[in-house]
Amino acid sequence: MTDPRPVIAITMGDAAGVGPEIIMKSLAHGGLHATCRPLVIGDAGRLEEAGRITGAVLPVRRVASPAEARFEPGTVDCRDLGLIPSGLPWGQLSATAGDAAYRYIAEAARLAQAGEVDAICTAPLNKAALHMGGHRYPGHTEMLAALTGTPEVSMMLTAPRLRVIHVTTHIGLLDAIARIEPGLVERTIARGHAVLVRAGIAAPRIGVCAINPHAGEGGLFGHGEEATKIVPAVEACQARGWAVEGPLPADTLFFRAGRGDFDLVVAMYHDQGHGPVKVMGLEEGVNITVGLPVVRTSVDHGTAFDIAGTGRADERSMLEAMRQAVTLATRRAAA
């Protein structure tokens, strides 16, 4: 009988950060194996060290492929790449750790495209370390797009009572405004609509942020960006029969979304969307890359070098990221 539980590839992230610790803490939670088959892509020795630090002392089984994993509760299956030397300092920038973080992602993408895993859930990496290791990407989102040959993806952040998808992400504000155009806005809304439908929301209510304060106040602020860059996209989505409203002033839109008026907010640039999500619940926030040929979720926090190696890292965001990976992977398989 085929096992219905999806295989979730959990990448270890930057080995000098909190990734190994939150992975071991998460896999120590009872009941997780009832919903999925978790496979860590990383370094077994580092996971064992993290287990000792956190008190989540689980046996780590080294496997060469997902087919060798047993997925038994109380045991961690690890596709061990053996890239991290013993004694690598915690909480310090390292080209070795940056290069390894990239290689974990590359292996997970390879397994996903080969159909050997059903989703990817990523622990945090450090962009400076990634660059030191020779991999010039702004982050996971762009890296996975390149590795899977996907020309355009979107970043979605979720927190308790709030979901936000971004039209632009890791570029400067002036560059973001220049890049925003009706086609990009419409495609972003469409990707958000699709992932919510897949998650079980049949008719998502979507609110679209304006760029300028007060949505431009009838031309008082800005240079007509709302009318030229956003309105055509909103109208095109409304013509499809979707419940899309905007452009709306961002300050009140996020309040309305938080009280339940909208299932999704479309933010125009990085900080417009990230700030409200992190205020609403950083500890349980999740980052979802939308538009990839594979499900990818992630914690919504960084490597936390200041507490790495102390055992104090909070695993709630990782647990929620894994839960969402399971939900999206299961629904994709059923579609």
N, C-alpha and C positions, 0 to 999 in steps of 0.2 A: 504493500500500500504506500502511495506517495505521501511524504510528510508535508502537510499543508503550511507549516510554519516557514515564513520567508527566512532566507539566509541573509543576515545583516553583516556587512564588512565594516568593522570599526577601525578606522585608521588612528594610529597612536599620536599623531601630531608631533609637536616639538618635544623631544625626549627630555629637554632641560626644563620644560614647563610642567603644568599640572595635569597634562593629558594622561600619562600613565596612572596617576593617582585616581582621577575621577573614573577612569575605565574600570580599575580594580574595585573601587567602591560600588560602582553601578552593577557590576557582574556579581557582587556579593548579595545583592537584593534578591530575596526569594520571589519566585513567580515569573521572573523574566524569561526563563527558558520555556515557559508554557506558551508564550506568544511568538517566539522567534528562535532562530538558531544563530547566536552571535559568534563571529569569528574576528579576532583582532588581527589586523595587519600591522606588524611592528617588530619589536624586539622582546623576546621572552625574558631575557635577563633583566631588562629594565622594568618589565611588569612585575617580576618577582621582587625586585627591590622596592617598587612602589607598594606592593602588597605588605611588605614588612613595615614600611613607614606608616601606612594607613591603618594597619590592623586587619586588612582584608586579605588574610593569608590563604589564598586559594592556590591549589596546584595548577601550574601552567603547562599545557601539553603542546609541544612543538609539532607542527604539521607542515607538510610540503604543499598541500592543496586542500580546498574545502572538502573534497571527497574523503580525506583521511580524518576529518574532525568527527568527534563523537557527540558534541553538543550536550554534554551531561551537566545537570545542575551541580553547582559547587566546584566546577572545573572550568578553567579558561583555555579555550583552543586558540592557538596563535600561529599564524603564518609568519614564521620567524625569519626576518631578513638579515639578522645578525650584523647590523650596521653601527651599533652604539657600543663603544668601548666601556669596559668596567670602570667605574669611578668617574664617569662624566659628571662634572659639577652641576648641581641643580641651580636654577635661577640665573644662569649666565648665557649670554649670546655665544652660539657655537656654530661654525660653518658645518661641522659634522652633523649636528642635530638638524640644521636647516636642509642639508642635502638629503638626510634620511626622511624628513617629513615629506619632501617631494616624492621620494621613491615609494613611500607607503601609499600615497595617493595614486601614483602611476600604476602600482600593482592592483589596487582596488578597482581602478577604472578598467584595467585589462580583464580582471575577473568578471566585472559586471558586463562588459561588452561580449565576453565569451559565454554569458549566461550561467556562470558558476556561482554568482551571488545575486541577490534580488534588490539590494539597496546598499548605499554607502552612508555611514554615519561618521562624521569627522570630529576628532578632538582638535583643539586649537593649535595653530602654528604661529610662528613669529615671522613677520614679513622681513625684518632686518636679517634674521638668521637665514631665511630662505634665500635672500639675495646674496648673502655671504657664501652660501653653498653653491652659487652659480645659477640660480633659477629666478629669472627676473619676471615675476608675476605679482600683481597687486594683492592676490589672495587666492583662496580656494576656488572661488567662483570662476575667475578667469582661467585658472589652471585646469579645472575640469572641463571647461568649454574647449580649451585647446587640445586636451588629451582625447576628447571624444569627437573632435572635429565638428563641434556645434558652433555655428556662426554667431548666434545671439542667445543669451540667457538673461534671466532676471533674478534678483535677490529678493526673497520674501522673508520677513521677520515676523515671528509670532510671539505673543506674550499672553498671559491671562487677560481675556476680554479685548484683545487687539491683534489684528493682522495687517501688515503693511508690505506692499510690493513697490520696488523702486524703478523708476524710469532710467535713472543714471545712478552710478555708485561711486567708484573710486577714482574720481577726477575732481579737479578744482571747480569751484562754484561758477566762475565765468565760463569755463569750458563746458560745464553741465548745461547751462542755459543755452549756449550756442548749439549744443548737440540735440536738445529737445526739439522734436518736430512731430507733426500729427501721426505719421506712420509708426514711429517708435512708441509714441504714447498708446496708439491703438493696439499694437502688438503686445505691449506690456499688460494692458487691461485684459487682452485675450488670454495670455498665459495665466494670469491670476484667476480669471473666470474658470479656465479649464482645470486648474489644480484644486479649486474649491469644489467643483462638481465631482471630481474624482474622490475627494475627501468626504462626499456624501451630502453636500449642500446643493440641492437641485437648482435653486434660482438665487444665486448670490446677489446681495445688495452691495454695490460698489460705489464708494465716494472718491472723487478725483480731486487732488489738491490743486490749487492755483500756484503760480510761481511768486507773484507779488503779494504784498500785504493787502488784505481785504479784497482779494481776487482782482486787484487792479483798480478798484473803486471807480468803475466806469471810465477808465483811461487816466485817472488822476495819478496813479503810480505805475511806473514802468513804461514800456513802449508798445503796449498792445499785445504782449506775449500770450495772454490768455486766449484772445480771439484768434490769433494766427496759429498757435502751437498746440492748443489743448481742445478748444471747442470742436474742431472738425473730427477729432478722434472720438470724443464723447458722443457726438451725433451719429457717427458711423456705428458705434457699439449699440446705441439705442435703436438704430435701424435693424439690428439683428434681434431685437426683442429683449435685450438684456436690461436689467435694472441698474443703470449707470447714471450717476448724478455729478455734475461739476461743470467747470472748475469752481471749487468752493474754498473759502478762506481756510487755511490750514489750522489756524488756532482753534476755531470752533469745530472743524471737521473731526479732529482727533477726540475732542470732548464727546461729540455725538457718537462716534464709533465706540468709544469706551463705555457708553451707556447702552449700546446695543442697536443703534440705528443702522449700522452698516456691518457687513461681514468682512469687508476688505477696504483698506485705504490705499490709494495709488499716490505715492510720494514722488516728487519731481527730482529730488537730489538727496544725497546721502544723509546729511544731518537733519533734514526735514523729517525723514522717517525714522532714523535711528534714535533720536532723542526721546520721543514719546514712548517708543517700545521699551527702552531701557528703564525709563521711569516707571512704567507699568509692571515690570517684573523681570529684571536682569537674571535673577537666579533660576527662573523657569523659562527664559527666552530660548527660542530655537530659530536657526537660520536654515532656510530651504532654498536650494537652487532650482529654479523653475525653467523648464525648457530643455533640460538634458535628456538623453535617451535612457537615463537611469535615475532612480530616485536618489536624491542626496539631501541629507539633513545634517545639522551641525549644532553644537553648543553656540550660544550667542554671547560668548565672553572670550577673552584672550588667554595668553599663556600664564598670566599671573606670576611672573618671575619672583615677585616679592614674597610669595608664600609657597612657592614650589619646593618640594622636598620636606615640608613640615607636616603633611598629612591633614592640613586644615581645609583643603579645597572642597567646595560644595559640589556634589554630584547631581543635583536636581536638574540642571539644564541638560546634562548628558542623558539622564533617564528619560526626560521628556523628548529629546531628539530621537532617542531610540524608539519610543512609543510612536512618534509620528512617522518614522521610517517604516515601522511595521504596518501602520494603517495605510499609508500610501502604496507600499509595495503589495499589500494584500489586495487592495482595490484595483491596482493596475493589472494584477494577474487575473482578477475576475472580470475585467472589462473585455 
